[in-house]
């Protein structure tokens, strides 16, 4: 049976070249980067070199990169760090209803601390309106946080336009770019953001490492207090092998970015066109063109998404219904509901996400198996809407 991995938005396999550079920092150059002896100096040099690579990849300066344990910590540091450093300037924050749980649950926490949060709606394709952002801005607004590209439906937000509003009103702008790097051009100066979150394991790097870009002059309060690591903003002994691997993954992800993005986009479009043409009652979630080059998110009439995932898995295809960070929750995706879908429609969704390792043969196999899985589920488990019993 053919095996096809189509869940790259959840995580990606570590590139062998990444694993190779990490190995020595586990077993040979294992020093603590805060130690002043040779082992420590080797570790510190590795972190400094990695910071240079990561900074260059997004057009930043070295001291603007703070290494974290991943995207969730970076998001928390961004929101809480700005909130608690600027609370005397204002207590109003703007975000969108389709953000990652790391943003939304942090925003809810801040509301309990006395902050006010405006949750911007999106249209039926998942786009935030720039006009809505403008109308939400108040004199006491201290932060806007809008993700660059959505992790479930792939919709790419008008970040450059939002950044103009933020600058005009002297408001800090944060973006979660976890899904964007390696697929879109992520240049912090073109985007105009002050804070940007990233995670390594989305770009064939190791799990458990990420970074927060903090524009020079932006003051934030640290979450972790201790030895003063990472410019006093993220105390704790650094994960040297992870950081080294992350930097290698960033380097590889940004080489020939346009060529890689176009490759994934061609396969994505073949997948989207094939599904919509071959399966009656199939629909695309998210914007048709303003989306990540590797993301295809569908919904199907009278289908349970989890049952579909299991059937595809039995045929060697790994996929998801949405965010892996919310897969344990039984409620339909908050992102799909925000598009205006009903609970039944949202529950019948499937996310297929590609990488540069995906082949045309993989897409052909999915297009062969998926219609059969849909037909099988229709025959075995015809769904009845809850409303028919009300």
C-alpha positions in Angstrom: 0.0 0.0 0.0 1.3 3.4 -0.9 1.9 5.8 2.0 1.2 9.5 1.5 1.8 12.1 4.2 -0.5 15.1 3.7 -0.5 16.7 7.1 2.5 19.0 6.9 0.7 21.9 8.5 0.7 19.8 11.7 4.3 18.9 11.5 7.0 17.9 9.1 9.7 15.2 9.0 13.1 16.4 10.1 15.4 17.0 7.1 18.4 14.6 7.2 20.7 17.5 6.7 19.1 19.1 9.8 19.5 16.0 11.9 23.1 15.7 10.8 24.1 19.2 12.1 22.3 18.6 15.3 24.0 15.3 16.2 27.4 16.8 17.3 25.6 19.2 19.7 24.1 16.2 21.5 27.2 14.1 21.9 30.3 16.2 21.3 29.7 19.9 21.6 27.3 19.4 24.5 28.3 22.4 26.6 26.1 24.9 28.4 26.3 28.1 26.5 26.6 30.1 29.7 29.8 28.3 30.7 33.1 30.1 30.0 35.2 27.0 29.3 35.8 25.6 25.8 32.6 23.5 25.8 30.5 26.5 26.8 32.2 28.7 24.2 31.5 26.2 21.5 27.8 26.1 22.4 27.6 30.0 22.6 29.2 30.3 19.2 26.7 27.8 17.7 23.8 29.8 19.1 25.3 33.1 17.8 25.8 31.6 14.4 22.2 30.2 14.4 20.8 33.6 15.4 22.6 35.2 12.4 21.1 32.7 10.0 17.6 33.1 11.3 17.8 36.9 11.4 19.1 37.1 7.9 16.3 34.8 6.6 13.6 37.4 7.7 15.6 40.6 7.2 16.1 41.2 10.9 19.1 42.0 13.1 20.6 39.3 15.4 19.6 40.9 18.7 16.0 41.0 17.5 15.7 37.2 17.6 14.7 35.5 20.8 14.7 31.7 20.8 11.8 30.0 22.4 10.4 26.5 22.8 8.1 27.0 19.8 5.3 29.0 18.3 3.0 28.8 21.4 5.6 30.3 23.7 6.5 32.9 21.1 2.8 33.9 20.8 2.4 34.1 24.6 5.5 36.1 25.0 4.3 38.6 22.3 0.9 39.2 23.7 1.6 39.0 27.5 4.9 40.8 27.0 3.3 43.8 25.3 0.2 43.8 27.5 2.2 43.9 30.8 4.8 46.4 29.6 2.3 48.8 28.0 -0.7 48.4 30.3 -0.3 52.0 31.6 -0.5 53.2 28.0 -3.8 51.3 27.4 -5.5 48.0 27.9 -7.1 47.4 24.5 -5.9 44.6 22.1 -7.2 43.7 18.6 -7.0 40.2 17.1 -9.1 38.0 14.8 -11.6 35.2 15.5 -9.6 32.7 13.5 -6.2 33.0 15.3 -4.4 29.9 16.6 -5.4 28.8 20.1 -2.1 30.1 21.4 -3.4 33.6 20.6 -7.0 33.2 21.4 -6.5 31.6 24.8 -3.8 34.1 25.7 -6.2 36.9 24.8 -8.9 35.3 27.0 -6.4 35.1 29.9 -5.6 38.8 29.4 -9.2 39.7 29.6 -9.3 38.2 33.1 -6.4 40.5 33.9 -8.5 43.6 33.0 -7.6 44.0 29.3 -10.2 44.5 26.7 -10.0 42.5 23.4 -11.7 43.1 20.1 -12.1 39.9 18.1 -12.4 40.9 14.4 -14.7 38.8 12.2 -13.7 37.3 8.8 -15.6 37.0 5.6 -16.8 33.7 4.1 -13.3 33.1 2.8 -11.5 33.8 6.0 -10.2 37.3 5.2 -9.9 40.0 7.8 -11.2 43.4 6.6 -8.7 46.2 6.8 -11.6 48.6 7.4 -12.7 46.5 10.4 -9.2 46.8 11.8 -9.3 50.6 11.3 -12.8 50.9 12.9 -11.6 48.8 15.9 -8.7 51.0 16.8 -9.1 53.1 19.9 -6.9 55.6 21.7 -6.1 53.0 24.3 -5.2 50.2 21.7 -1.7 48.9 22.4 -1.5 45.8 20.3 -2.8 44.3 17.1 -2.2 40.5 16.5 -3.3 39.0 13.1 -1.7 35.8 11.8 0.0 36.0 8.4 -1.6 32.8 7.1 -4.2 30.6 8.7 -3.1 27.2 9.9 -6.4 25.5 8.9 -7.7 27.1 5.7 -4.5 28.7 4.5 -5.9 32.1 3.9 -3.3 34.8 3.7 -4.1 38.1 5.5 -3.5 41.6 4.1 -0.8 42.2 6.7 1.1 45.0 4.9 -2.1 47.1 4.8 -2.8 46.3 8.5 0.8 47.4 9.3 0.2 50.8 7.8 -2.7 51.4 10.2 -0.6 50.2 13.1 2.2 52.5 12.3 -0.1 55.5 11.7 -1.6 54.9 15.2 1.6 54.0 17.0 0.3 50.5 17.8 2.5 47.4 18.1 1.8 44.8 15.4 2.3 41.1 16.0 1.8 38.3 13.5 1.9 34.5 13.9 3.9 33.4 10.9 4.3 29.8 11.8 2.6 28.5 8.7 4.1 31.2 6.4 7.9 30.7 6.5 9.1 28.4 3.8 5.9 29.1 1.7 5.7 32.9 1.5 8.1 35.7 1.5 8.6 36.7 5.1 10.5 39.9 5.3 9.8 41.8 8.5 10.5 45.2 6.9 8.1 44.6 3.9 5.4 43.3 6.3 6.0 46.1 8.7 5.5 44.0 11.8 7.0 44.6 15.2 6.7 41.0 16.5 6.7 37.8 14.6 6.3 34.2 15.9 7.8 31.1 14.3 8.2 27.4 15.0 10.9 25.0 13.7 8.9 21.8 13.2 6.8 23.3 10.4 9.8 23.6 8.1 11.5 20.2 8.6 13.3 21.3 11.7 13.2 19.7 15.2 10.2 20.1 17.6 10.5 22.1 20.7 12.2 25.2 19.3 11.0 28.5 17.8 11.6 32.2 18.0 10.0 35.5 18.5 11.3 38.4 16.4 11.1 41.7 18.4 11.8 44.9 16.5 14.5 47.0 18.1 12.9 49.5 20.5 9.9 47.4 21.2 9.7 46.9 25.0 8.2 43.7 26.3 7.9 42.1 29.7 9.5 38.6 29.9 7.4 35.6 30.9 10.3 33.6 32.4 12.6 34.9 35.0 15.9 33.4 35.9 19.4 33.6 34.6 18.8 36.3 32.0 19.3 34.2 28.9 18.2 35.5 25.5 18.8 39.1 26.3 16.9 38.8 29.6 13.7 38.0 27.7 13.7 34.2 27.9 15.6 32.7 30.9 16.5 29.0 30.8 19.4 27.0 29.5 19.3 27.1 25.7 18.4 24.1 23.6 21.6 24.2 21.6 20.9 21.2 19.3 17.4 22.4 18.6 18.5 26.0 17.8 21.3 24.7 15.5 18.8 22.5 13.7 16.3 25.2 13.5 18.8 27.5 11.8 19.7 24.9 9.3 16.0 24.3 8.6 15.5 28.0 8.1 18.4 28.2 5.7 17.1 25.3 3.6 13.5 26.6 3.7 14.4 30.0 2.3 16.7 28.8 -0.5 14.9 29.1 -3.9 11.7 30.0 -2.1 9.8 31.0 -5.2 10.7 27.8 -7.0 9.5 25.7 -4.1 6.3 27.7 -3.6 5.4 27.4 -7.3 6.1 23.6 -7.2 3.7 23.2 -4.2 1.2 25.6 -5.7 0.9 23.5 -8.9 0.3 20.3 -6.9 -2.1 22.1 -4.7 -4.2 23.4 -7.6 -4.2 20.0 -9.2 -5.5 18.6 -5.9 -8.2 21.3 -5.5 -9.4 21.0 -9.1 -9.4 17.2 -9.0 -11.4 17.0 -5.8 -14.0 19.6 -6.8 -14.4 18.0 -10.2 -14.6 14.4 -9.1 -16.6 14.6 -5.9 -20.2 15.8 -5.9 -21.0 17.9 -2.9 -17.4 19.0 -2.3 -16.4 22.6 -1.5 -13.2 24.5 -0.9 -12.8 26.2 2.5 -10.9 29.5 2.4 -9.9 31.9 -0.4 -9.1 30.2 -3.8 -5.9 32.1 -4.5 -5.1 34.1 -1.4 -3.9 31.0 0.4 -0.8 29.2 1.3 0.8 27.3 -1.7 0.6 24.0 0.3 -2.9 24.2 1.8 -6.1 22.6 0.5 -9.1 22.5 2.9 -12.4 20.9 1.8 -15.8 20.2 3.1 -18.1 17.4 1.9 -21.9 17.1 2.2 -23.1 14.5 4.7 -19.6 13.4 5.8 -18.0 13.1 9.2 -14.5 14.4 9.0 -13.0 12.1 11.7 -14.5 9.0 10.0 -13.0 10.2 6.7 -9.6 10.7 8.3 -9.6 7.2 9.7 -10.6 5.7 6.3 -7.9 7.6 4.5 -5.4 6.4 7.1 -6.4 2.8 6.4 -5.5 3.5 2.8 -2.1 5.0 3.7 -3.0 8.7 3.5 -2.3 10.9 6.6 -4.5 14.0 6.8 -6.4 16.0 9.3 -9.7 17.8 9.9 -7.9 21.0 11.1 -5.4 22.2 13.7 -3.4 19.4 15.4 -3.3 21.7 18.5 -7.1 21.4 18.8 -7.6 17.8 17.6 -8.5 16.6 21.1 -11.5 18.9 21.2 -14.9 17.6 20.1 -16.4 20.9 19.0 -16.1 21.9 15.3 -13.3 24.1 14.3 -13.7 27.7 15.4 -12.1 28.8 12.1 -14.7 27.0 10.0 -17.5 28.3 12.1 -16.2 31.8 11.7 -16.6 31.4 7.9 -20.3 31.1 8.5 -20.5 27.3 8.2 -23.0 25.3 10.2 -21.8 22.7 12.7 -22.6 19.9 10.3 -20.7 21.6 7.5 -17.7 22.2 9.7 -17.6 18.6 10.9 -17.4 17.4 7.3 -14.1 19.1 6.5 -10.7 17.7 5.5 -7.3 19.5 5.5 -4.6 18.3 3.1 -1.3 20.0 3.4 1.7 19.4 1.1 5.5 20.0 1.3 8.3 20.1 -1.2 8.6 16.4 -0.7 5.1 15.8 -2.0 5.0 14.3 -5.5 2.5 14.3 -8.4 2.1 10.6 -7.8 1.1 11.4 -4.2 -1.6 13.8 -5.5 -2.8 11.2 -8.0 -3.1 8.6 -5.3 -5.2 10.9 -3.1 -7.5 11.7 -6.0 -7.9 8.0 -6.6 -8.6 7.1 -2.9 -10.6 10.1 -1.7 -13.7 9.7 -3.9 -13.9 6.0 -2.9 -13.7 6.9 0.8 -16.4 9.5 0.4 -18.7 7.0 -1.4 -18.0 4.3 1.1 -18.9 6.6 4.1 -22.0 7.8 2.3 -23.1 4.1 1.9 -22.1 2.9 5.4 -23.0 5.9 7.5 -25.5 8.2 5.9 -25.5 11.3 8.1 -28.7 12.9 9.4 -28.7 16.5 10.4 -29.5 17.2 14.0 -32.1 19.8 12.8 -34.3 17.0 11.4 -35.0 15.9 14.9 -35.7 19.3 16.4 
